[in-house]
Amino acid sequence: MAPALSVTPKNLVPGTLLGTGAAVLYTAPSKATVHSLTIVNNDTVSHTATVYLVPSAGSPGAANVIIKAVSIDAGQTLIDDTLRVLETGGTIQALASVASQVNLRADGSEVA
């Protein structure tokens, strides 16, 4: 008989203002699922955002980009509710075209 799994819904990345270099925003302590990503442009002009789901000991790049330089108009919100999985040690990393104007939030679950 397989051991019971515990699934805990969680705010994986609370609202975080992005910088211009890819930064680790969340590291999965065990297997995790990402249920939604919300990206908000707080500025008065358009900016782009890029999001990566990076495997453990990996680095952000073309092989693990899930949102690539998507343009978000001034004051607008982008919601991506594609279900994705992160293995133990995997990370959510992101960057924007300008620092401190684009906010990212990720919601999901951790599986133990």
C-alpha positions in Angstrom: 0.0 0.0 0.0 1.4 3.4 -1.0 1.9 6.0 1.8 -0.8 8.7 2.0 0.2 12.0 0.4 -0.5 15.3 2.0 -1.4 18.2 -0.4 -1.2 21.7 1.1 -2.6 24.6 -0.9 -0.2 27.5 -0.6 0.7 31.0 -1.8 4.1 30.0 -3.3 5.2 33.5 -4.2 3.5 36.3 -2.3 3.3 39.5 -4.4 6.9 40.3 -5.3 8.2 43.2 -7.3 10.6 41.8 -10.0 14.1 43.0 -10.8 15.8 43.1 -14.2 17.8 39.9 -13.5 16.3 36.4 -13.0 15.8 35.9 -9.3 14.7 32.8 -7.3 11.2 33.6 -5.9 10.3 30.1 -4.7 12.1 26.8 -4.1 10.0 23.6 -3.9 10.8 21.8 -0.6 9.1 18.7 -2.1 7.0 18.2 -5.2 4.9 21.3 -5.9 2.2 22.3 -8.3 1.8 25.8 -9.7 -1.9 26.5 -10.2 -1.7 30.1 -11.3 0.7 33.0 -11.9 -0.5 36.6 -11.7 1.7 39.3 -13.1 0.7 43.0 -12.7 2.3 46.0 -14.3 2.0 48.8 -11.8 3.6 51.4 -14.0 2.1 54.0 -16.5 4.0 52.4 -19.5 4.2 48.9 -20.9 6.8 46.4 -19.6 7.8 42.8 -20.2 8.1 39.9 -17.9 9.8 36.5 -18.2 9.1 33.5 -15.9 11.1 30.3 -15.6 10.4 27.0 -13.9 13.9 25.7 -13.3 14.8 22.2 -12.2 16.9 21.6 -9.1 20.6 22.7 -9.6 19.6 24.2 -13.0 19.7 27.8 -14.3 17.1 29.9 -16.1 17.3 29.7 -19.9 15.5 28.8 -23.1 14.9 25.2 -22.0 12.8 26.2 -18.9 11.1 29.5 -19.8 7.3 29.3 -19.5 6.5 33.0 -20.1 9.0 34.8 -22.4 9.2 38.6 -22.5 5.4 38.9 -22.5 4.4 42.6 -22.9 2.0 43.8 -20.2 0.3 47.2 -20.8 0.4 49.9 -18.2 -1.9 49.0 -15.2 -2.8 45.6 -16.7 -2.8 42.1 -15.2 -1.8 38.8 -16.9 -3.1 35.6 -15.4 -1.7 32.2 -16.4 -3.7 29.3 -14.9 -1.8 26.5 -16.6 -1.2 23.7 -14.1 2.6 23.0 -13.8 4.7 20.7 -11.6 8.0 21.5 -9.9 10.1 18.6 -8.5 11.9 18.9 -5.2 14.5 21.7 -5.4 12.9 23.2 -8.5 12.5 27.0 -8.5 10.3 29.7 -9.9 12.5 32.5 -11.2 11.4 35.7 -13.0 12.5 39.1 -14.2 11.0 42.2 -15.8 12.2 44.8 -18.3 12.4 47.4 -15.5 12.9 47.0 -11.7 10.2 47.5 -9.1 7.2 48.0 -11.4 6.1 44.5 -12.3 4.6 42.3 -9.5 4.4 38.5 -9.6 2.3 36.2 -7.4 2.2 32.4 -7.7 -0.4 30.1 -6.1 -0.3 26.3 -5.9 0.2 23.3 -3.6 3.0 21.5 -2.0 2.9 17.6 -1.9 4.5 15.7 1.0 
